[in-house]
Amino acid sequence: EAPVIFTSVRALEETLDHNDVGLWGGISILGNSRINSDVDQIASGEGIVLQNSLASFEILAIGRHGLSVLEEQELLKYGGDDDTGDSGSLDYVSIRHAGSPVTSAYGEEFPALLFAGAGEGTTLSNIEVFATAGDGLSIRGGLFDLRFFSIAYTPYNAVDVDEGFRGTLQYGLIVQAAFENS
């Protein structure tokens, strides 16, 4: 079967290669699984639940898509206490020419693929990340398994793991870019 390809609209008009990076943002999948960030602590019946927000990537809520600023801020949060959560499924997916080299005030480059607080109900396999301007794959906490993946031509981290990820990464291939800052 052919993969689902996420790429720039420029790929419809021209042939892109490994030098064409940062042409669009990337994919972010957020969930309610446990993380170990101390940014936002929420009291629950069983103690403290930790949450964080994509604000660390300077994705600021401005009221897009008919949402109020407060509604959008809620959608940018991840983390919680539901390790069994299902943040969806990605299988036979290729993410090409994404990411952002822009470093935020928090020191973050926006990755081509971000999983933040995704739970063990999330299904991930056969994923390719190709030619990104930021990190290839960024994982922020959570509990899921990723099997059969490749990451090629990323100038920063091919895989960046933070905030207490407790899952597994299995059967991966990484080809690091030969950029000056890699």
Backbone hydrogen bonds, N-H to C=O, Kabsch-Sander energy under -0.5 kcal/mol:
donor,donor_aa,acceptor,acceptor_aa,energy
4,V,92,Y,-2.7
5,I,3,P,-0.5
6,F,4,V,-0.6
6,F,94,S,-3.3
7,T,5,I,-0.6
11,A,8,S,-1.7
12,L,9,V,-1.8
13,E,10,R,-1.3
14,E,10,R,-1.9
16,L,14,E,-0.5
20,D,17,D,-1.9
21,V,19,N,-1.1
22,G,98,A,-1.4
23,L,97,H,-2.3
24,W,97,H,-0.6
27,I,112,A,-2.7
29,I,114,L,-3.0
30,L,28,S,-0.5
31,G,116,A,-2.6
33,S,117,G,-3.2
36,N,163,E,-1.5
40,D,51,Q,-1.7
42,I,49,V,-3.0
44,S,47,G,-3.1
47,G,44,S,-1.5
49,V,42,I,-2.9
51,Q,40,D,-2.5
52,N,78,Y,-2.5
54,L,76,L,-1.8
56,S,53,S,-1.4
57,F,54,L,-2.0
58,E,55,A,-2.2
59,I,54,L,-1.4
60,L,58,E,-1.1
66,G,63,G,-0.5
67,L,64,R,-2.1
72,E,68,S,-2.3
73,Q,69,V,-2.3
74,E,70,L,-1.7
75,L,71,E,-1.4
76,L,72,E,-1.1
76,L,73,Q,-0.5
77,K,74,E,-1.1
78,Y,52,N,-2.4
79,G,31,G,-2.8
80,G,33,S,-0.8
82,D,32,N,-2.7
83,D,81,D,-0.8
85,G,82,D,-1.4
87,S,85,G,-0.6
90,L,123,T,-2.7
92,Y,125,S,-1.3
93,V,126,N,-1.8
94,S,4,V,-2.9
95,I,128,E,-3.0
96,R,6,F,-3.0
96,R,94,S,-0.6
97,H,130,F,-2.4
99,G,25,G,-1.7
100,S,110,F,-2.5
104,S,102,V,-0.5
104,S,108,E,-2.0
107,G,104,S,-2.0
110,F,100,S,-0.7
112,A,135,D,-2.2
113,L,136,G,-1.3
114,L,27,I,-2.6
115,F,138,S,-2.6
116,A,29,I,-2.6
117,G,140,R,-2.3
120,E,83,D,-3.0
121,G,85,G,-2.1
122,T,85,G,-0.6
122,T,119,G,-1.9
123,T,88,G,-2.1
124,L,122,T,-0.5
124,L,145,D,-0.7
125,S,90,L,-2.2
126,N,147,R,-1.8
126,N,148,F,-0.6
127,I,148,F,-1.7
128,E,93,V,-2.7
129,V,150,S,-2.5
130,F,95,I,-2.9
131,A,152,A,-2.3
132,T,153,Y,-1.8
133,A,98,A,-2.3
136,G,157,N,-2.3
137,L,158,A,-2.0
138,S,113,L,-2.7
139,I,160,D,-3.3
140,R,115,F,-3.0
141,G,139,I,-0.6
141,G,162,D,-2.9
142,G,34,R,-2.2
143,L,118,A,-2.6
145,D,122,T,-0.5
146,L,168,T,-2.6
147,R,124,L,-1.6
148,F,170,Q,-2.1
149,F,171,Y,-1.7
150,S,127,I,-2.3
151,I,173,L,-2.4
152,A,129,V,-2.7
153,Y,175,V,-2.4
156,Y,134,G,-0.7
160,D,137,L,-2.7
161,V,159,V,-0.5
162,D,139,I,-2.8
166,R,142,G,-2.5
168,T,144,F,-1.3
170,Q,146,L,-2.7
173,L,149,F,-1.9
175,V,151,I,-2.6
176,Q,174,I,-0.5
177,A,154,T,-1.1
182,S,179,F,-1.3
